[in-house]
Amino acid sequence: MNDGYFLGISPKQVKRKVLLIVTFSLLVLQMVFSSQVNASPSAQRLAGNTQYDTSSVIAKKGWSQSDYAILAYGENFPDALAAAPLAHKYDAPILLTENQNLTPVIKQTLQDLKVKNVFIVGGNAVISSTVENQIKEIGINVTRLAGNDQYDTAIEIAKQLGTIQKVSVVTGGDFTDALSIASVSAINNSPIILVPKDYLPESVKSYLNSNIITNSYIVGGTGLISDSVASEFPNAERISGTEKYDTNIAVLKRFDVNYDSKTVFIATGNGFADALSGTAYASKVSAPIILLSNTPSETTKSYYKQRLTKANNVYVFGGTGIIPDSVIQGLTTIAPTVIPTTPVIDPTTPSSLANPYPLNISQTIVVKDYSDDYTAQVTVKQIIRGQEAWTMINERNRFNSKPKEGYEYILAKISVKLLDIAGGKALDLNGNFDFELVSQNGKTYDSTSVVNPDPDLDSSLYKGAFSEGWSAFLVKTDDTKPVLSYGTKYDGSGGIWFRAYNEGVDTTPTPEITPEITPEVTPETDTSHSPQDVIDVLQDKYSTLETPIGTLNFTYSFLENDHDTLPYDYSIKTDWSGFAPYDLDHSIKISDSDKAKTKELLRGLQKNVAQEAIKLTPNKKIAGGFYHGFYEYPNLRVGYKAIRFLSWINFNFNASAYDYKSTKVNNFQWSTSGDNFKW
């Protein structure tokens, strides 16, 4: 008998030892869990009330003193996109300023950091000579790097980097791809070269010829930089995703080994200013910049969580008005299983105005009538509306018009795959032209003439080809449930229909539903408006166009044909004033960028004119385009000449039988073989 003792230890001592062991275990567990929590640092914001304040905050976070600074325009992005490698070379912050005066907070920042030299990126039209003089007045040397446009300016910046081996190539029409690769380009002393989609500027060609380049990284898909342009760069490697945020992550993953694991930066992908200022700081500490939408994808979340496992610091560029706290917090949460709140789609029930299909539900339309024979798969993937849509449209082209009173923009991301088409033809596709926005009350909205954000849904598709891009529409602000239609007849029947709103929609991609919809050919009825009616509508809607080269003015003539030797019912001629078409190809006073933007706006206007005319004169064959006729000797009415460009038709063209009886109504198509300018 041991009187309650076990191995010589009293029960009281056993309890004490057990308590000590339990207490010690709890302390160990607390330390373990504390270390796990600390492994996910809280995000620190670098932000001010304006983009200029934020620029100053970022600069003072990264530098206590700097001999150099880069100064860029704070209201638009093109000239500044290539600045990060220059900032890295000179260990300099990137600061933003207004156009006509040096922003006071930036002036103070230059003085606080004891800056001695400033590089201004962009010409006097971007940052005025007044700003330059104000910098000089506080004892700072100024070097301006500028060209005729953003492409030339990027090359002037590249020349400052000295010997280079690699180049990063991005579109000059948007900012997200440049911001995605800015940090690693700077780390590797690789210039950021800006290019248009379809041609290589002479300044870029010259730069490539004067350097031995081992690697070229093409950022973005063929909708932004064509294969023909990419092929001009040595050892080109394309890095892209399905949209800009996917491209951002694709770039960061491709160069992951170049980044230090301790720091992560976050910025919005909907505006350029905060991320642009941040590229200098990010490259200084060898860190990536993750771009966010207000609803980050699982791909973005996954990459962020991967970086977070080793990071000590997370910085957010911009305030809660730019990136809400909820968005940051949502990056580390697992996406919940979404229970669709939309009705179950019966694949045997075609979509209609009363039954539009939700987002991310693919529909297949089979068109077989007297002029068309094709099968296409169409999906509306994303809807952006209101201020966010206007921000994207305005940043794409600052000459895009603000929405009129009582209206706002809707952006629809639409994908189209051409599954089959008869005769080996191509399907000419333009989102703003081929899709119609219809109000919740059943009224079709007028099309809008803007330069769409990249990628734009505008291409010609052959069998098996796929295109995805943005299309813009104007909608009344109180119209909460508009719908999009594609392939409807003149009377509004048939076609396929999609919701153009996000309410109650499961945005997780769902299995494809492909009901076959074969429009029946209905007897042609003449519901045409008179020529004067058409002219009145066109003159009311499309008489002026704001462009980078100024305000252009247009007048319209609508002529009826009564000869069987001509293949059409009507011709619509768009005459112009305010510019010379020849200048858009050859003027040395207009930058390549402004030429390209103006041509794009003219192309969009003419498509809208065509859409309006075809809608007002259904079942009629029409030839249209820009046309200006004149006599070489007007007093004698001798030597008649004509200038034409961006010509189009909506009937089948047969060069061997070019008369009225040999043609039938068809889809809109460009017909530029006889044009003076091939735009």
C-alpha positions in Angstrom: 0.0 0.0 0.0 1.4 3.4 -1.0 -1.1 5.7 0.7 -1.9 7.5 -2.6 1.7 8.0 -3.6 2.8 6.9 -7.1 6.5 6.3 -7.7 7.2 8.4 -4.6 5.2 11.4 -5.9 2.2 12.7 -4.0 -1.1 13.3 -5.8 -0.7 17.0 -5.1 2.7 17.0 -6.8 1.3 15.1 -9.8 -1.4 17.8 -10.2 1.1 20.6 -10.0 3.4 19.0 -12.6 0.4 18.3 -14.9 -0.6 21.9 -14.6 2.9 23.1 -15.4 3.0 20.8 -18.5 -0.3 22.0 -19.7 0.6 25.6 -19.1 3.9 25.2 -20.9 2.1 23.5 -23.8 -0.3 26.3 -24.1 2.5 28.8 -24.2 4.2 26.9 -27.0 0.9 26.7 -28.9 0.4 30.5 -28.4 3.9 31.1 -29.8 3.3 28.9 -32.8 0.0 30.5 -33.6 1.4 34.0 -33.0 4.2 33.3 -35.4 1.6 32.2 -38.0 -0.5 35.3 -37.6 2.6 37.5 -37.8 3.5 35.8 -41.1 0.6 37.7 -42.6 1.6 41.4 -42.2 -1.1 44.0 -42.2 -1.2 46.2 -45.3 0.2 49.7 -44.9 -1.3 52.4 -47.2 0.8 55.0 -49.0 -1.8 57.5 -49.8 -2.8 61.2 -49.9 -5.9 63.2 -50.8 -4.8 63.4 -54.5 -2.5 61.6 -56.9 0.0 64.3 -56.2 -0.2 63.8 -52.5 0.2 60.1 -52.9 3.2 60.6 -55.2 4.8 62.6 -52.4 4.0 60.1 -49.7 5.6 57.3 -51.8 8.7 59.3 -52.6 9.3 60.1 -48.9 8.7 56.5 -47.9 11.3 55.3 -50.3 13.9 58.2 -50.1 15.1 60.5 -47.3 17.4 62.2 -49.9 17.8 61.9 -53.6 20.0 63.7 -56.1 17.6 62.9 -58.9 13.8 62.9 -59.5 11.6 62.0 -62.4 8.7 64.3 -63.1 5.6 63.1 -65.0 2.2 64.5 -65.9 -0.4 63.4 -63.3 -3.5 63.5 -65.5 -2.6 61.2 -68.4 -0.3 58.2 -68.7 1.4 57.8 -72.2 4.6 59.8 -71.8 5.4 58.4 -68.3 4.9 54.7 -68.9 8.6 54.1 -69.7 10.0 56.1 -66.8 10.6 53.3 -64.2 14.0 52.0 -65.6 15.3 55.6 -65.7 14.2 56.2 -62.1 16.0 53.0 -61.1 19.2 53.9 -62.8 19.4 57.2 -61.0 17.8 55.9 -57.7 15.1 58.5 -58.2 11.5 58.7 -57.2 8.8 59.4 -59.8 6.7 62.5 -58.9 3.6 63.7 -60.6 2.7 67.3 -61.4 -0.1 69.3 -63.0 0.3 70.7 -66.5 0.6 74.5 -66.1 2.1 74.9 -62.6 4.4 72.8 -60.4 2.0 71.3 -57.9 2.9 72.8 -54.4 3.2 69.5 -52.6 5.6 68.3 -55.3 7.7 71.5 -55.1 8.0 70.9 -51.3 8.9 67.3 -51.9 11.7 68.2 -54.3 13.1 70.6 -51.6 12.6 68.1 -48.7 14.5 65.4 -50.6 17.2 67.9 -51.6 16.9 67.0 -55.3 19.5 68.5 -57.6 18.4 67.2 -61.0 15.0 66.5 -62.5 14.1 64.6 -65.6 10.9 65.8 -67.1 9.3 63.2 -69.3 7.1 64.6 -72.1 6.9 67.8 -74.1 5.7 71.2 -73.3 2.1 70.3 -74.2 2.2 67.7 -71.4 4.3 69.6 -68.8 4.6 73.3 -69.7 7.7 75.4 -69.8 6.3 77.3 -66.8 6.7 74.2 -64.7 10.2 73.7 -66.0 11.1 77.3 -65.1 9.6 76.9 -61.6 11.9 74.0 -61.0 14.9 75.9 -62.2 14.0 78.8 -59.9 14.5 76.6 -56.8 18.0 75.7 -58.0 17.4 72.4 -59.6 18.8 71.4 -63.0 16.2 70.2 -65.6 16.6 67.8 -68.4 13.5 67.3 -70.6 13.1 63.9 -72.4 10.4 64.2 -75.1 9.5 63.2 -78.7 6.7 63.8 -81.1 4.5 61.3 -79.3 4.6 58.7 -76.5 6.5 56.2 -78.7 9.3 58.7 -79.5 9.4 59.8 -75.8 9.8 56.2 -74.6 12.8 55.9 -77.0 14.4 59.1 -75.7 14.1 57.6 -72.2 15.6 54.3 -73.4 18.6 56.1 -74.8 19.4 57.3 -71.3 19.9 53.7 -70.0 23.1 53.1 -72.0 24.0 49.6 -73.0 21.0 47.2 -72.8 20.4 43.6 -73.7 16.7 43.1 -73.1 13.6 45.2 -73.9 10.0 45.1 -72.7 7.4 45.9 -75.3 3.9 47.2 -74.3 1.0 49.0 -76.0 1.1 52.7 -75.9 -2.7 52.9 -75.7 -3.1 51.6 -72.2 -1.2 51.6 -68.9 -1.7 48.3 -67.1 0.8 46.1 -69.1 3.5 48.7 -68.7 2.9 49.0 -65.0 2.9 45.1 -64.7 6.4 44.8 -66.1 7.8 48.2 -64.9 9.5 46.9 -61.8 11.3 44.0 -63.3 12.3 46.1 -66.4 13.9 48.6 -64.1 15.7 45.9 -62.1 17.2 44.5 -65.3 17.9 47.9 -66.9 15.6 47.0 -69.7 13.8 49.9 -71.5 10.1 49.9 -71.8 9.2 50.4 -75.5 5.8 51.5 -76.4 4.2 50.5 -79.8 0.9 50.8 -81.6 -1.0 47.6 -82.4 -0.2 47.3 -86.1 3.0 49.2 -87.0 6.4 50.0 -85.7 7.3 53.7 -85.4 10.5 54.8 -87.1 12.1 55.8 -83.8 11.6 52.3 -82.5 13.1 50.7 -85.6 16.2 53.0 -85.4 16.7 52.1 -81.7 16.5 48.4 -82.4 19.0 48.7 -85.2 21.5 50.6 -82.9 21.4 48.0 -80.1 22.3 44.3 -79.8 19.2 42.9 -78.1 19.1 39.3 -76.8 15.6 39.1 -75.5 12.3 40.9 -76.1 9.3 40.5 -73.9 6.0 41.3 -75.6 3.4 42.1 -72.9 -0.2 41.6 -73.9 -2.2 39.7 -76.5 -2.5 40.2 -80.2 -5.5 42.5 -79.7 -3.0 45.0 -78.3 0.2 44.2 -80.2 -0.1 42.2 -83.4 2.1 39.3 -84.3 3.6 41.3 -87.2 4.8 44.0 -84.8 6.0 41.4 -82.3 8.1 39.7 -85.0 10.1 42.9 -85.5 11.8 42.3 -82.1 14.7 39.9 -81.6 13.8 36.6 -79.8 10.4 37.8 -78.9 8.5 36.1 -76.1 4.8 37.0 -75.6 3.4 37.2 -72.0 -0.3 37.6 -71.8 -3.5 36.6 -70.1 -7.2 36.6 -71.0 -7.5 40.2 -69.6 -5.2 42.8 -68.0 -5.3 41.4 -64.5 -4.4 37.9 -65.8 -1.6 39.5 -67.8 -0.4 41.2 -64.6 -0.1 37.9 -62.8 1.4 36.2 -65.8 4.2 38.8 -65.9 4.8 38.6 -62.2 5.0 34.8 -62.3 7.3 34.8 -65.3 9.9 37.0 -63.5 9.2 35.8 -60.0 12.9 34.9 -59.4 13.8 38.6 -59.9 11.8 39.8 -57.0 12.8 39.9 -53.4 10.4 37.9 -51.2 10.1 40.4 -48.4 7.8 43.1 -49.9 4.6 43.2 -51.9 2.9 46.2 -53.5 -0.7 46.5 -54.4 -2.3 49.1 -56.7 -5.5 49.6 -58.6 -5.7 48.6 -62.3 -8.4 51.1 -63.0 -6.1 54.2 -62.8 -2.5 54.7 -63.6 -1.3 57.5 -61.3 -0.7 55.7 -58.0 1.0 52.7 -59.5 3.1 54.8 -61.8 4.6 56.7 -58.8 5.0 53.3 -57.1 7.0 51.7 -59.8 10.2 53.6 -58.8 9.8 52.5 -55.1 8.9 48.9 -56.2 12.0 48.6 -58.3 14.2 50.1 -55.6 13.3 47.2 -53.2 12.9 44.6 -56.1 9.3 43.9 -55.5 6.3 43.2 -57.7 3.2 45.3 -58.1 -0.1 43.4 -58.0 -2.9 45.2 -59.8 -6.4 44.8 -58.5 -9.9 45.3 -59.7 -12.7 45.7 -57.2 -13.4 42.0 -57.5 -10.0 40.3 -57.7 -9.9 37.0 -59.5 -8.8 33.7 -57.8 -5.6 33.8 -59.9 -4.7 37.2 -58.3 -5.7 36.0 -54.8 -3.6 32.8 -55.2 -0.5 34.8 -56.3 -0.9 37.3 -53.4 -1.2 34.5 -50.8 1.8 32.8 -52.3 3.9 36.0 -51.9 2.4 36.6 -48.5 4.0 33.5 -47.0 7.4 35.1 -47.0 6.6 38.8 -47.0 7.4 41.2 -44.1 5.8 44.2 -45.7 2.6 44.8 -47.8 2.0 48.3 -49.2 -1.1 49.6 -50.9 -0.7 52.6 -53.2 -3.7 54.8 -52.8 -6.5 55.4 -50.3 -9.7 53.6 -49.5 -11.5 55.5 -52.3 -9.2 53.9 -54.8 -8.9 50.4 -53.2 -11.4 49.8 -50.4 -10.3 47.9 -47.3 -12.8 45.2 -48.1 -10.9 44.4 -51.3 -7.6 44.1 -49.5 -9.2 41.9 -46.8 -10.8 39.7 -49.5 -7.5 38.8 -51.0 -6.8 36.3 -48.3 -10.3 34.8 -48.1 -11.3 31.6 -49.8 -13.9 32.2 -52.4 -17.3 30.9 -51.1 -19.2 28.4 -53.1 -21.7 30.5 -55.0 -25.2 29.3 -55.2 -26.7 30.8 -58.3 -29.6 33.1 -57.7 -30.6 33.1 -61.3 -33.2 30.8 -62.7 -32.0 27.5 -64.1 -31.5 27.9 -67.8 -33.4 25.4 -69.9 -31.2 24.7 -73.0 -34.3 24.0 -75.0 -35.7 27.5 -74.4 -34.0 30.1 -76.6 -33.0 33.4 -75.0 -35.2 36.4 -75.8 -35.9 40.0 -74.7 -38.1 38.5 -71.9 -35.6 35.7 -71.2 -32.0 37.1 -71.5 -29.3 34.7 -70.5 -27.0 35.5 -67.5 -23.3 36.5 -67.8 -20.8 33.7 -68.6 -23.5 31.5 -70.2 -22.3 30.8 -73.8 -24.9 30.7 -76.5 -24.5 29.3 -80.0 -26.3 31.1 -82.8 -26.8 29.4 -86.2 -27.6 31.8 -89.0 -28.8 30.5 -92.3 -30.6 32.9 -94.5 -30.3 34.4 -98.0 -27.1 36.2 -97.3 -25.4 34.5 -94.3 -24.5 30.9 -93.3 -22.4 30.8 -90.2 -22.4 29.4 -86.6 -20.9 31.4 -83.8 -20.5 31.0 -80.0 -21.1 34.2 -78.0 -20.5 34.9 -74.3 -21.0 38.1 -72.4 -18.4 37.8 -69.7 -18.3 41.0 -67.7 -20.3 44.2 -67.3 -18.8 47.4 -65.9 -21.0 50.4 -65.5 -21.0 54.1 -64.4 -17.9 55.8 -63.1 -15.6 52.8 -63.5 -16.7 52.4 -67.1 -16.1 56.1 -67.8 -12.7 56.0 -66.2 -11.7 53.1 -68.5 -13.1 54.9 -71.6 -11.5 58.2 -70.7 -8.1 56.7 -70.0 -8.2 54.8 -73.3 -8.7 58.1 -75.2 -9.1 61.5 -73.6 -11.1 62.7 -76.6 -13.9 60.2 -75.9 -17.0 62.2 -75.0 -18.5 62.2 -71.5 -21.9 60.6 -71.2 -24.8 63.0 -71.9 -27.0 64.2 -69.1 -29.0 61.4 -67.5 -26.9 58.7 -69.1 -23.8 56.6 -68.2 -21.6 54.2 -70.0 -21.8 50.4 -69.9 -18.8 48.3 -70.9 -19.4 44.7 -71.9 -16.6 42.2 -72.3 -17.8 39.9 -75.0 -16.2 36.8 -76.6 -17.1 35.4 -80.0 -15.8 32.2 -81.5 -16.7 31.5 -85.2 -17.4 27.8 -85.2 -18.3 27.5 -88.9 -18.9 29.7 -92.0 -19.8 28.8 -95.5 -17.6 29.6 -98.5 -14.4 30.2 -96.6 -15.5 33.7 -95.9 -14.7 35.9 -92.9 -17.2 37.3 -90.4 -16.6 41.0 -89.9 -17.2 41.7 -86.2 -17.5 45.0 -84.3 -19.1 45.0 -80.9 -20.5 48.5 -81.0 -22.0 47.8 -84.4 -23.2 44.2 -84.1 -24.6 44.2 -80.6 -27.5 46.3 -79.5 -28.4 47.5 -76.0 -32.1 47.4 -75.3 -33.7 49.1 -72.2 -35.7 47.2 -69.6 -38.7 48.9 -71.2 -37.8 47.4 -74.6 -36.4 50.4 -76.4 -33.2 50.1 -78.4 -30.5 52.6 -77.5 -28.6 54.4 -80.1 -25.0 53.2 -80.6 -22.2 55.3 -79.3 -19.0 56.5 -81.0 -16.1 56.1 -78.7 -12.6 54.5 -78.8 -13.2 51.3 -76.7 -10.8 50.2 -74.0 -8.2 47.6 -75.1 -8.8 45.0 -76.1 -11.5 46.3 -78.5 -14.0 43.8 -79.9 -13.3 44.6 -83.6 -11.9 42.0 -85.9 -12.5 39.7 -88.9 -12.8 36.1 -88.0 -12.3 33.0 -90.1 -13.5 29.6 -89.2 -12.2 28.5 -85.8 -11.0 32.0 -84.8 -11.8 33.6 -81.5 -12.0 37.3 -80.4 -12.7 38.9 -77.1 -12.9 42.5 -76.1 -14.8 45.5 -74.8 -17.8 47.2 -76.4 -19.3 50.5 -75.1 -22.9 51.5 -74.8 -24.8 54.5 -73.4 -27.6 53.6 -70.9 -30.0 55.8 -68.9 -28.9 56.0 -65.3 -32.2 54.7 -64.0 -32.3 51.7 -66.4 -31.1 49.0 -64.0 -31.7 45.9 -66.2 -30.9 46.5 -69.8 -30.1 43.6 -72.2 -27.8 43.0 -75.1 -28.9 41.4 -78.3 -26.9 39.9 -81.2 -28.1 38.7 -84.6 -31.6 40.1 -84.4 -33.6 40.7 -87.6 -34.7 44.1 -88.8 -38.0 43.7 -87.0 -36.2 42.8 -83.7 -37.1 39.1 -83.7 -34.7 36.2 -83.4 -31.1 36.5 -82.3 -29.6 35.8 -78.9 -30.0 37.9 -75.8 -27.9 38.5 -72.7 -28.3 40.4 -69.5 -26.3 43.6 -69.3 -26.3 43.8 -65.6 -24.7 42.1 -62.6 -27.6 41.8 -60.2 -28.2 38.3 -58.9 -25.7 36.8 -61.4 -23.3 34.0 -60.6 -20.2 35.3 -62.4 -18.4 32.0 -62.0 -18.1 30.5 -65.5 -20.7 27.7 -66.0 -20.9 24.9 -68.5 -21.7 26.0 -72.0 -25.3 25.9 -73.1 -25.7 26.0 -76.9 -29.3 26.1 -78.1 -29.4 26.3 -81.9 -31.3 29.3 -83.1 -32.0 29.3 -86.8 -33.6 32.6 -87.9 -36.4 32.1 -90.4 -36.4 34.2 -93.5 -39.3 36.5 -93.4 -40.8 38.3 -96.4 -39.1 41.6 -97.1 -41.2 44.6 -96.1 -40.4 48.2 -97.0 -40.3 50.2 -93.8 -37.6 52.6 -95.1 -37.4 56.2 -94.1 -37.1 58.9 -96.7 -33.6 60.1 -97.7 -34.3 63.4 -95.9 -35.2 61.5 -92.8 -31.9 59.7 -92.9 -29.9 62.9 -93.5 -31.7 64.6 -90.6 -30.8 61.7 -88.2 -27.2 61.5 -89.3 -26.7 65.3 -89.2 -28.3 65.4 -85.7 -26.1 62.6 -84.3 -22.9 62.7 -86.2 -22.2 66.2 -87.4 -19.1 66.7 -85.2 -16.3 64.6 -83.8 -13.8 65.6 -81.1 -10.3 64.3 -82.0 -6.7 64.8 -81.0 -6.3 67.1 -84.0 -9.3 69.2 -83.2 -13.1 69.3 -83.8 -14.0 67.8 -87.2 -17.3 68.6 -89.0 -19.4 66.5 -91.3 -22.3 66.9 -93.7 -24.3 64.0 -95.3 -25.9 63.4 -98.6 -28.2 60.4 -99.2 -28.8 59.6 -102.8 -31.3 57.2 -104.3 -30.2 55.1 -107.3 -32.5 54.5 -110.2 -30.1 52.8 -112.7 -29.8 49.0 -113.0 -26.1 49.4 -113.8 -25.3 50.3 -110.2 -25.4 47.6 -107.6 -27.1 49.5 -104.7 -30.3 51.2 -103.7 -28.8 54.2 -101.9 -25.4 55.8 -101.5 -24.5 57.8 -98.4 -21.6 60.3 -98.7 -20.0 61.8 -95.7 -18.2 65.1 -96.5 -15.8 66.7 -94.1 -14.1 69.9 -93.0 -11.5 70.7 -90.4 -8.8 68.3 -91.6 -7.0 67.0 -94.7 -6.9 63.2 -94.9 -3.5 63.4 -96.5 -2.2 64.9 -93.2 -3.2 61.9 -91.3 -0.7 59.8 -93.2 2.1 62.3 -93.9 2.0 65.5 -91.7 5.1 66.0 -89.6 3.2 68.3 -87.3 0.8 65.6 -86.2 2.2 62.8 -84.0 1.9 59.2 -85.0 -0.2 58.6 -81.9 -2.7 61.4 -82.7 -2.9 60.2 -86.3 -3.7 56.7 -85.2 -6.3 57.9 -82.7 -8.0 60.2 -85.2 -8.2 57.4 -87.8 -9.7 55.1 -85.1 -12.3 57.7 -84.2 -13.2 58.3 -87.9 -13.5 54.5 -88.4 -15.9 54.3 -85.4 -18.0 57.2 -86.7 -18.4 55.7 -90.1 -19.5 52.4 -88.6 -22.1 54.2 -86.6 -23.3 56.0 -89.7 -23.6 52.7 -91.5 -25.5 51.1 -88.6 -27.9 54.0 -88.5 -28.5 54.0 -92.2 -29.0 50.2 -92.4 -31.5 50.4 -89.5 -33.5 53.3 -91.1 -33.6 51.6 -94.5 -34.0 47.9 -93.9 -33.6 45.4 -96.8 -31.9 48.0 -98.9 -28.5 47.8 -100.5 -26.3 50.8 -99.4 -22.8 52.0 -100.3 -21.3 54.6 -98.0 -18.1 56.2 -96.7 -16.2 59.5 -96.6 -16.5 61.2 -100.0 -15.5 64.6 -101.2 -15.9 65.5 -104.9 -14.5 68.6 -106.6 -13.6 70.1 -110.0 -10.0 70.7 -110.8 -11.1 73.7 -112.8 -14.3 74.7 -111.0 -15.2 77.7 -113.1 -15.2 75.5 -116.2 -16.6 72.5 -114.3 -13.8 70.4 -115.9 -11.6 67.7 -114.4 -13.9 66.2 -111.7 -12.1 64.4 -109.0 -13.0 62.6 -105.8 -11.3 61.7 -102.5 -12.8 58.7 -100.7 -11.8 56.6 -97.7 -13.4 54.2 -95.2 -15.9 53.1 -97.8 -18.4 50.3 -96.9 -21.3 48.3 -98.3 -24.0 46.0 -97.0 -24.3 43.8 -100.1 -22.3 41.0 -101.6 -19.7 42.2 -104.0 -19.1 40.4 -107.3 -16.5 42.1 -109.5 -17.5 40.1 -112.5 -21.2 41.0 -112.3 -21.3 44.4 -110.7 -24.9 45.5 -111.4 -28.1 45.8 -109.4 -29.5 42.3 -110.2 -26.3 40.5 -109.3 -26.2 41.8 -105.7 -28.2 40.9 -102.5 -28.4 42.5 -99.1 -25.6 41.2 -96.8 -23.8 42.2 -93.6 -21.9 45.4 -93.2 -18.3 45.1 -94.7 -15.6 47.5 -95.5 -15.1 48.1 -99.3 -11.9 50.0 -99.5 -10.4 48.8 -102.8 -11.1 52.1 -104.5 -10.2 54.3 -101.6 -7.5 57.0 -101.8 -6.5 56.2 -98.2 -6.4 52.6 -96.9 -7.4 53.0 -93.3 
